[in-house]
Amino acid sequence: QLVESGGGLAQAGGSLRLSCQASGFPWDEYNIVWYRQAPGKEREGVSCLNGDDGSTYYADSVKGRSTISRDNAKNTVYLRMNSLKSEDTAVYYCNADDVYWGQGTLVTVSS
């Protein structure tokens, strides 16, 4: 399973680090994707960490102010977001190759 944490209320311009802790499967062999869904909007793929080679992908909406990383010892993938904007407000989910999904963590950015 995947369990997200780290969401909450943040000020615009601030930072948050979201965590996605994996258990029960060989998560480091999967591509881990962070998605987000804002109220009334479609789900958006935000960032991806390739399980094979560790390469990363960022959506244009977060590129340059976000970093995806992993800690193998903690079975955790992180998404750090800086320079937060009100449009970053959404429920953030992590996903492992569309096989495993977390329950989501809410990020609210106040301006």
C-alpha positions as CSV (number, residue, x, y, z in Angstrom):
1,Q,0.0,0.0,0.0
2,L,0.9,3.7,-0.3
3,V,0.3,6.2,2.4
4,E,0.7,9.9,1.8
5,S,1.4,12.6,4.4
6,G,2.7,16.1,4.7
7,G,-0.2,18.0,3.4
8,G,-1.8,20.9,5.2
9,L,-2.2,24.6,5.1
10,A,0.7,26.6,3.6
11,Q,1.3,30.2,2.7
12,A,1.8,31.3,-0.9
13,G,5.6,31.4,-1.5
14,G,6.2,28.8,1.2
15,S,7.2,25.2,0.9
16,L,5.9,21.7,1.7
17,R,7.3,18.2,1.6
18,L,4.9,15.5,0.8
19,S,5.7,11.9,1.7
20,C,4.6,8.7,0.1
21,Q,5.5,5.6,2.2
22,A,5.2,2.3,0.5
23,S,4.8,-1.1,2.1
24,G,3.9,-4.7,1.1
25,F,5.4,-4.6,-2.4
26,P,8.8,-4.0,-4.1
27,W,8.0,-0.3,-4.6
28,D,11.5,0.6,-5.8
29,E,10.8,-1.5,-8.9
30,Y,7.8,0.7,-9.8
31,N,7.4,4.1,-11.3
32,I,6.1,6.4,-8.6
33,V,3.9,9.2,-9.8
34,W,2.5,12.1,-7.8
35,Y,-0.9,13.3,-9.1
36,R,-3.1,16.0,-7.9
37,Q,-6.7,16.9,-8.3
38,A,-8.1,20.3,-7.5
39,P,-11.8,20.8,-6.9
40,G,-13.7,20.9,-10.2
41,K,-10.5,20.0,-12.2
42,E,-9.2,16.9,-13.9
43,R,-6.4,14.9,-12.3
44,E,-3.0,16.1,-13.2
45,G,0.3,14.2,-13.2
46,V,2.7,16.3,-11.3
47,S,5.9,14.4,-11.1
48,C,7.3,10.9,-11.7
49,L,10.3,8.9,-10.4
50,N,11.3,6.1,-12.8
51,G,11.9,2.9,-10.9
52,D,14.4,1.6,-13.5
53,D,16.8,4.4,-13.8
54,G,15.8,7.0,-11.3
55,S,15.0,9.6,-13.9
56,T,12.5,12.2,-13.0
57,Y,9.7,14.1,-14.7
58,Y,7.9,17.3,-13.8
59,A,4.8,18.9,-15.2
60,D,5.3,22.4,-16.5
61,S,3.1,23.6,-13.7
62,V,5.7,22.6,-11.0
63,K,8.9,22.4,-13.0
64,G,11.7,24.4,-11.4
65,R,10.2,24.6,-8.0
66,S,9.6,20.9,-7.2
67,T,11.9,18.0,-6.4
68,I,10.9,14.3,-6.3
69,S,13.3,12.0,-4.4
70,R,13.3,8.8,-2.5
71,D,14.7,7.3,0.6
72,N,15.2,3.6,0.2
73,A,15.8,3.0,3.9
74,K,12.4,4.5,4.7
75,N,10.5,3.1,1.7
76,T,9.4,6.6,1.0
77,V,9.2,8.9,-2.0
78,Y,9.1,12.6,-1.4
79,L,7.8,15.6,-3.3
80,R,9.1,18.9,-2.2
81,M,7.3,21.9,-3.5
82,N,8.7,25.4,-3.2
83,S,7.3,28.8,-4.1
84,L,3.8,27.5,-3.5
85,K,1.0,29.1,-5.4
86,S,-2.7,29.2,-4.7
87,E,-3.2,27.0,-7.8
88,D,-1.2,24.2,-6.1
89,T,-4.2,23.7,-3.8
90,A,-5.3,20.1,-4.4
91,V,-5.5,16.6,-3.1
92,Y,-2.1,15.0,-3.8
93,Y,-1.9,11.3,-4.5
94,C,0.9,8.9,-5.1
95,N,0.6,6.0,-7.4
96,A,2.8,3.0,-8.3
97,D,2.3,2.1,-12.0
98,D,-1.4,2.4,-11.6
99,V,-1.4,-0.7,-9.5
100,Y,-1.2,0.9,-6.1
101,W,-2.8,4.2,-5.0
102,G,-2.6,6.2,-1.8
103,Q,-5.6,7.8,-0.1
104,G,-4.3,11.3,-0.8
105,T,-3.2,14.3,1.2
106,L,-4.8,17.7,1.0
107,V,-2.6,20.7,0.3
108,T,-4.2,24.2,0.7
109,V,-2.2,27.2,-0.2
110,S,-3.5,30.5,1.0
111,S,-2.5,33.8,-0.7
